[in-house]
């Protein structure tokens, strides 16, 4: 973990997880010295405090991973302080101290299992894998505390059944598996963000021009094989520059976001929509006849024109011009379709704007 942190210092979670693993090793070592070293404050009190600190740091690392920024250690310090106070009174009774520690750790792991599901930006499979690992760790801790409760009357550590040893082995296995999954979680998240940066527009969260060309090309090829019709629309907002000039770029950005929502809300599941320029959008309609293409174009033009924008206390409206090309057999190349749609858009602009023009090719 610490080696990965040296490479990716922007992700503090790796440092936290590395320290958590290091502390867990120290705690296990101290706890294992109970039968050889008669210093209960060290082998019981310090060891149990460190054992509680381990899942706390694990949880704190998850918070850092979710926030992607520095996170205060106040919660860690608070829980650790409240846990250390009872241990001050219990460390002379090893079984009582271990029972308390097991219950606290179980609570932390069970909370972590719920918390991991709230990190929606993490890959689904990775979230559920960690959920079950934390859940299993919490269940093992509860089982361990149940076995220890049966020996609360003992004043010192007694010989526990073999099943207790299997619980300890389970803790080690789960801890190792969890530590191995953390780097995969972070790397999968980085890959997901890279794909978002590559394929999506930051402002509107629509596809960008690169992703539009790629996905529309695949959709067109499929329609060509099936000999179905295809349509490409290019949408340009009318007099959009005047909004930026009079109200600022922030107002223009808000208009673009709302227009993007309108476009995406009026398309079918298999259609492809993207922002391909400043105030320009593109839509690919698969398997549509000319009447359907005209109806979609009309509805988009009408809906954008009826959308109101509240900017700086004023209510504004914006219109759009749409140019489209309908190919009956999808034989044309995508580049030719886009050029034809641009020509139709120019005709719509020249004809007075706030309208659509749809051309047809074989």
C-alpha positions in Angstrom: 0.0 0.0 0.0 2.7 2.4 0.9 4.6 1.6 -2.3 1.4 2.4 -4.3 1.0 5.6 -2.3 4.6 6.7 -3.3 3.4 6.4 -7.0 -0.1 8.0 -6.4 0.4 10.5 -3.7 -2.8 12.3 -4.6 -4.8 9.4 -3.2 -4.2 9.6 0.6 -6.4 6.5 1.1 -3.4 4.3 0.1 -1.3 5.8 2.9 -4.1 5.3 5.4 -4.7 1.6 4.3 -1.0 1.0 4.4 -0.7 2.3 8.0 -3.8 0.2 8.9 -2.1 -3.0 7.7 1.1 -2.0 9.6 -0.8 -1.4 12.8 -2.7 -4.7 12.5 0.6 -6.5 12.3 1.9 -4.8 15.4 -1.3 -5.5 17.3 -1.2 -9.2 16.4 2.4 -9.4 17.5 1.7 -7.8 20.8 -1.4 -9.9 21.5 0.7 -13.0 20.8 3.2 -12.1 23.5 0.6 -12.5 26.3 1.8 -15.9 27.4 5.5 -14.9 27.3 5.5 -11.3 28.5 3.8 -10.3 31.7 2.9 -6.8 30.8 -0.9 -6.5 30.5 -0.8 -2.8 29.7 1.2 -3.6 26.6 0.0 -7.0 25.4 -3.7 -6.4 26.2 -4.4 -2.6 26.5 -2.1 -1.4 23.7 -2.8 -4.4 21.5 -6.6 -4.0 21.8 -6.4 -0.3 21.1 -4.4 -1.0 18.0 -6.8 -3.8 16.9 -9.7 -1.3 17.2 -7.7 1.4 15.3 -7.2 -1.0 12.4 -10.8 -1.1 11.1 -11.2 2.6 12.0 -8.3 3.5 9.6 -9.8 1.1 7.0 -13.1 3.0 7.2 -11.3 6.4 7.2 -9.4 5.3 4.0 -12.8 4.6 2.4 -14.0 8.1 3.3 -10.8 9.5 1.7 -11.4 7.4 -1.4 -15.0 8.6 -1.7 -14.3 12.3 -1.1 -11.0 12.3 -3.1 -9.7 15.0 -0.7 -8.2 15.3 2.8 -10.7 14.1 5.5 -10.5 15.0 9.2 -9.4 12.3 11.6 -11.8 13.6 14.3 -14.2 10.6 13.9 -11.3 8.2 14.3 -10.0 10.0 17.3 -13.4 10.1 18.9 -14.2 6.4 18.5 -10.7 5.4 19.6 -10.9 7.6 22.7 -14.3 6.2 23.8 -13.0 2.7 23.2 -9.8 3.2 25.1 -11.6 4.4 28.3 -13.3 1.0 29.0 -10.1 -0.8 28.1 -8.2 1.1 30.8 -10.5 -0.6 33.3 -10.6 -4.0 31.6 -7.0 -4.7 30.6 -6.3 -6.6 33.8 -9.1 -9.0 32.9 -8.0 -10.3 29.4 -11.2 -12.1 28.5 -13.3 -9.0 29.3 -11.0 -6.8 27.3 -11.0 -9.1 24.3 -14.8 -9.4 24.4 -15.2 -5.6 24.4 -12.7 -5.2 21.6 -14.4 -7.9 19.4 -17.8 -6.2 19.8 -16.4 -2.7 18.9 -14.6 -4.1 15.9 -17.7 -6.0 14.8 -19.7 -2.8 14.9 -17.1 -0.9 12.8 -16.9 -3.7 10.2 -20.7 -3.9 9.9 -20.9 -0.2 9.5 -18.1 -0.3 6.9 -20.1 -2.9 4.9 -23.0 -0.5 4.7 -20.8 2.5 4.0 -19.1 0.8 1.0 -22.5 0.6 -0.7 -22.9 4.3 -0.5 -19.8 4.9 -2.7 -21.8 4.9 -6.0 -18.8 6.0 -8.2 -17.0 2.7 -7.4 -17.6 -0.3 -9.7 -20.6 -2.3 -8.7 -18.9 -5.7 -8.5 -16.0 -4.2 -6.4 -18.5 -2.6 -4.0 -20.4 -5.9 -3.4 -17.2 -7.9 -3.0 -16.0 -5.5 -0.3 -19.5 -5.4 1.3 -19.5 -9.2 1.8 -15.9 -9.2 3.1 -16.7 -6.5 5.7 -19.9 -8.3 6.5 -18.0 -11.6 7.0 -15.4 -9.9 9.1 -18.1 -8.4 11.3 -19.8 -11.7 11.7 -16.5 -13.4 12.7 -15.9 -10.7 15.3 -19.4 -11.3 16.7 -18.8 -15.1 16.8 -15.5 -14.5 18.5 -17.2 -12.3 21.1 -19.8 -15.0 21.7 -17.1 -17.6 22.4 -15.3 -15.2 24.7 -18.5 -14.4 26.7 -18.6 -18.1 27.7 -15.3 -17.5 29.5 -15.9 -14.2 31.1 -15.6 -15.7 34.6 -11.9 -16.5 33.9 -9.4 -14.1 35.3 -6.8 -14.9 32.7 -6.6 -16.2 29.2 -7.8 -19.9 29.1 -7.5 -22.6 26.5 -10.1 -21.9 23.9 -11.6 -24.5 21.5 -10.1 -25.2 18.1 -12.9 -23.3 16.4 -11.4 -20.1 18.0 -8.2 -20.8 16.1 -10.2 -21.1 12.9 -11.8 -17.7 13.6 -8.3 -16.2 13.9 -7.3 -17.7 10.6 -10.5 -16.4 9.1 -9.6 -12.9 10.3 -6.2 -13.1 8.7 -7.6 -14.4 5.4 -10.3 -11.7 5.3 -7.8 -9.0 6.1 -5.5 -10.2 3.4 -8.3 -10.4 0.8 -9.5 -6.9 1.8 -6.1 -5.4 1.5 -5.7 -7.0 -2.0 -9.0 -5.5 -3.1 -8.3 -1.9 -2.2 -5.8 -1.3 -5.0 -8.1 -3.0 -7.4 -10.9 -0.7 -6.2 -8.9 2.4 -6.7 -7.5 1.3 -10.1 -10.9 0.4 -11.4 -12.2 3.8 -10.3 -9.4 5.5 -12.1 -10.2 3.5 -15.2 -13.8 4.5 -15.0 -12.9 8.2 -14.6 -10.6 8.0 -17.6 -13.4 6.6 -19.7 -15.7 9.3 -18.6 -13.1 12.0 -19.4 -12.5 10.4 -22.8 -16.1 9.8 -23.8 -18.3 12.3 -22.0 -18.7 16.1 -22.0 -18.0 17.5 -18.5 -20.7 20.1 -18.7 -23.7 18.3 -20.0 -22.6 14.7 -19.2 -23.6 13.7 -22.7 -21.3 11.9 -25.1 -18.6 14.1 -26.7 -17.9 14.3 -30.4 -15.3 11.5 -30.3 -17.6 9.0 -28.6 -20.5 10.1 -30.9 -18.6 9.3 -34.0 -17.5 5.9 -32.6 -20.9 4.8 -31.4 -22.9 6.2 -34.3 -20.5 4.5 -36.7 -21.3 1.1 -35.0 -25.0 1.9 -35.1 -24.9 2.8 -38.7 -23.0 -0.3 -39.7 -25.6 -2.4 -37.9 -28.4 -0.7 -39.7 -26.6 -1.1 -43.0 -26.4 -4.9 -42.5 -30.1 -5.0 -41.6 -31.0 -2.6 -44.5 -32.8 -0.3 -42.2 -33.2 3.5 -42.4 -31.0 5.9 -40.5 -31.2 9.6 -39.5 -28.6 12.1 -38.2 -29.7 15.4 -36.7 -27.5 18.4 -35.9 -29.0 20.9 -33.4 -27.7 24.4 -33.0 -29.0 27.0 -30.5 -30.1 30.3 -32.0 -28.3 33.5 -30.9 -26.6 31.6 -28.1 -23.6 34.0 -28.0 -25.8 36.8 -26.8 -26.6 34.9 -23.6 -22.9 34.6 -22.8 -22.3 38.2 -23.6 -25.2 39.6 -21.5 -25.4 37.2 -18.6 -22.0 35.5 -18.5 -20.6 32.1 -19.2 -22.3 30.5 -16.1 -25.7 31.4 -17.5 -24.8 29.9 -20.8 -23.6 26.7 -19.2 -26.9 26.3 -17.4 -28.8 26.8 -20.6 -26.7 24.1 -22.3 -27.3 21.7 -19.4 -31.1 22.2 -19.6 -31.1 21.8 -23.4 -29.1 18.6 -23.0 -31.7 17.3 -20.6 -34.5 18.1 -23.1 -32.7 16.3 -25.9 -32.0 13.2 -23.9 -35.5 13.2 -22.5 -37.1 12.9 -26.0 -35.0 10.1 -27.5 -35.4 6.4 -27.5 -33.2 3.9 -25.8 -31.1 3.0 -28.9 -30.6 6.6 -30.1 -27.3 8.3 -29.6 -27.0 12.0 -28.5 -23.9 14.1 -28.0 -22.6 17.6 -27.5 -20.2 18.0 -30.4 -19.4 21.7 -30.1 -20.0 24.9 -28.1 -23.8 25.1 -28.6 -24.1 22.3 -31.1 -25.6 18.9 -30.5 -25.9 15.8 -32.6 -28.4 12.9 -32.6 -28.3 9.6 -34.4 -31.7 7.9 -34.9 -31.6 4.2 -35.8 -34.3 2.4 -37.7 -36.7 5.4 -38.3 -38.7 6.3 -41.3 -38.9 9.9 -42.6 -42.2 10.6 -40.8 -40.8 9.5 -37.4 -37.6 11.6 -38.0 -39.7 14.6 -38.8 -41.9 14.1 -35.7 -38.8 13.8 -33.4 -37.2 16.9 -35.0 -40.4 18.9 -34.6 -40.8 17.9 -30.9 -37.2 18.7 -30.1 -37.5 22.1 -31.8 -40.8 22.8 -30.1 -39.7 21.6 -26.6 -36.5 23.6 -26.6 -38.4 26.7 -27.7 -40.9 26.3 -24.8 -38.2 25.7 -22.1 -37.8 28.8 -19.8 -34.5 29.7 -18.2 -34.3 31.7 -15.0 -31.1 33.7 -15.1 -30.2 36.6 -12.8 -33.9 37.0 -11.9 -35.0 37.1 -15.5 -36.9 34.5 -17.5 -35.4 33.8 -20.8 -36.2 31.5 -23.7 -34.0 30.1 -26.4 -34.7 28.5 -29.7 -32.9 25.9 -31.8 -32.4 25.2 -35.5 -32.2 21.6 -36.6 -30.8 20.1 -39.7 -31.1 16.4 -40.5 -30.5 13.8 -43.1 -32.5 10.7 -43.5 -31.0 7.7 -45.3 -33.5 5.1 -46.4 -31.0 2.3 -46.7 -28.1 3.5 -44.5 -25.7 3.1 -47.4 -24.0 6.5 -46.9 -20.9 6.9 -44.9 -21.2 8.7 -41.5 -19.0 11.6 -42.7 -21.3 12.2 -45.7 -24.4 12.1 -43.5 -22.9 14.7 -41.1 -22.0 17.0 -43.9 -25.5 16.7 -45.4 -27.0 17.4 -41.9 -24.8 20.5 -41.6 -26.1 21.7 -45.0 -29.7 21.2 -43.8 -28.9 23.1 -40.6 -27.5 26.0 -42.7 -30.8 26.0 -44.7 -32.8 26.1 -41.4 -30.7 29.0 -40.1 -31.0 30.9 -43.4 -34.8 30.4 -43.4 -35.3 32.3 -40.1 -34.2 29.8 -37.4 -36.4 28.0 -34.8 -37.2 25.3 -37.3 -36.0 22.1 -38.8 -35.0 21.0 -42.3 -34.8 17.3 -43.1 -33.2 16.1 -46.3 -33.3 12.6 -47.7 -30.8 10.3 -49.3 -31.0 6.8 -50.8 
